[in-house]
Amino acid sequence: MKWYIDSDRPIYKQLVEQIELRIISGVYSPGDKLGSVRDLAMDAGVNPNTMQKALAELERMDLVFAQRTSGRYITEDKKVIDEVKKALAFREIEQFFEKMKLLGFGKEEILKLIEKVEEGENSNDNTKR
């Protein structure tokens, strides 16, 4: 999986989000050993200190744990992973609603649009060219 780093936000936060997503989506399975800080940093194209900060944050979130001499591993606690998954989904939905409200849509309109999208309706189908 490729790393995507932009200059708009702190790099370590972007690394946390991307590793978090890899855990939630199953790219990293529970119990998997992560590469070394240096290897992960090289792969992502970032400073090892930045990667270390991201991994420390993931440890604080209980998604990753360190074994003294053998490295870092993904948590095997599926409850923790599910909680992080739900929190991430909630954040995404909040951001979506904020953007839709900025576009002038109310709650009911947003929900109707979501239903249309879910049903496979395309807004372009309703416009005549």
N, C-alpha and C positions, 0 to 999 in steps of 0.2 A: 504494500500500500504506500502510495506516495505521500510525502509531507507537503503541506501547503502553509506557507508562512507569509503573512503580509505585514506591512509596516504600520498599520492602523492601531494595533493593540500590542501589549507586552507579549514577547515571544514565548515566555514560559507558560503564560495562560493558554496560548494557542496549542502548545505542546500537550498541556494537561487535557484540553478538550479533545485533541486528536487521539491521544492514547485512551482516554475515557471512551470515545466512540469505538475504537478498535476492540476494547474489552466488551462493551455492550453488544456489538454486532457479531462477536465471536471470532474475530480475526485472532485475538489472543484468548485462549481458552482458560477457564479456571485452573490454577496450578501451573500454568506455563511459566517457564523461566524467561525473563527479559534479558536482552543483551546487556553488555556492560554500558556504563554511562558514556564512556568514550565511543563505543561502537554505535550506540543510539544517536549520539550527538553528531557523529560523522555522517551517518545515514540521513539525518535531518538537515545537515548543513548548518548546525548551530554550535556555539561554544559549549564545551562540556559543563561549565558552571551553570549555564542556563538549563541544560538538560537535568542536572542534579537538582536544581530548584524545582523543576516540574515533577520529578520523581518524588521529591520530599513532600510536595503537595498531594500527590496521589497516595502516598503513605498516610498522610494526615486524614485523607478521605477513606482510608481502609480498603482501597482498591488494589493496592500493592503492598507487599510486606518484604522486609529484608531478612535474609538469613546471614548471620555474621560473616561466614567465610565463603558462602556459595552464591551470593548475588541476590537479586530481587525477583519476586514471583508475583503472579496475579493471584488475588484472593480466590479461595475456593468457596467462600461464603456467597451463595447465589442470592441470598436475601439482600446483601449489600449491593450487589450488581443490579438487582431489580429496583432497589430504591434509587440508585443513581440514574438508571434508565428512566424511571418515572419523573425524577427531578429534571432531567434533560428534556424530556417531552414537554413538561410543564413550561419550561423556559422558552422552548421553541413556539409553543402555542401562544404564550403571552406576547412574544415579539410579533408573531403573525397578526394577532388581534390589534396590537398597537399600530402596525403599518396599515391595516385595513381601515381602522378608525381615522387615520391621517388621510386616507383616500376618500373619506366621507361616508363610509358604510357603517350602519348600525348593526347591533347584535343579530337581529332577525335576518337582515340581508346577508350578513356573513354566513350564517348557518344555512340559508337557502343556496348560496353559491357553493358551499362545501358539499351539500347534497347533490347539486348538479354535477360537480366535478366527480364525485363518487360514482354517480350513475353514468359517467362517461360523456356527458354533454359538454360540448365545446361552445364557448361564447361566440366564436366566429361562425358557427353554424346558423346562428340567428340573424346575422347581418347579411344584407344583400349587397352584392358588388356590382 
